[in-house]
Amino acid sequence: MGLRIATKKDLKTVTDLYKLTIKDGYFKFPSVNMNRHISRKQAVVFEHDKKIIGCFIWQINKILNPITMKRGKNTTAWLEQIMVLPEYQGRGIGCDMMKKYLSIKVTEFRLVCNESLIGYYEQYGFEVVDTIISDKKQKVIMSRTA
């Protein structure tokens, strides 16, 4: 078992994993979004016996200085999706992927999730910083400093 950066060969498998595990995700065109993240090396897969059983996707945003209109040194890693095949859930795979995500060299980590997942992310040091309405559902924005 292990983690590695996703490659273009993984696109179909990761897209299928997304469709299978994410019921209310915000990717309207999963293969296009997955391809973008894979090409930017912003997708990590978890393999077991050469089979992809999990994946997480993130993106990096540099904070814009409103006075100079230039990007600063402070960066935020947004966790966009974390997915584990249902038959492998509850085995610590999501935990291993969260640890890898939290090792990204940035100044802040952020994510958007359903209220039912607040407790899960709190165990990794995240705190609710805002609420939003997404697809007519209330969700929360959570943050953690690096």
Residue, then its C-alpha position, 0 to 999 in steps of 0.5 A: m500500500g502506498l501514496r503517489i502522485a497521480t499520472k495521466k494514466d490514472l485519469k479514468t480510474v480517478t474519475d470513476l472513483y469520484k463518480l462512485t464516492i462523491k454524491d454531492g460534489y461540485f465537479k460538473f465535468p469530473s474528467v476535465n477537472m481531474n485532468r487539470h489537477i493531475s497535469r498540475k501534480q495536485a492529485v495523490v492516489f492511494e494504491h493497494d495491490k496495484k489498484i487505486i483505492g483512494c485519492f485526494i485532490w487539492q489546489i494551491n492559491k497564493i493570497l492576493n495583496p489588495i494594495t499591490m495586486k500581486r500574489g504574496k508569499n502566503t499560500t493556501a492549500w484547498l482540499e477539493q476532494i478526498m475519496v476512498l472506495p467504500e469497501y476500503q473505508g474505515r481502514g485509516i486510508g483517509c487518515d494517511m491521505m490527510k497526513k500527506y495533504l497536511s505535509i504540503k508546504v503552505t501557510e494555511f489549509r482550507l476545505v469546504c465540507n458538509e456539516s456532518l464532517i466537521g468532527y472528522y476534520e476537527q481531529y486534524g486541527f481544522e476549525v469552522v471559519d464560515t458557512i456557505i450555501s452550495d447547490k442549495k445545501q449549507k456547507v462550512i469552510m474550515s481552516r487550519t494554519a500550517 
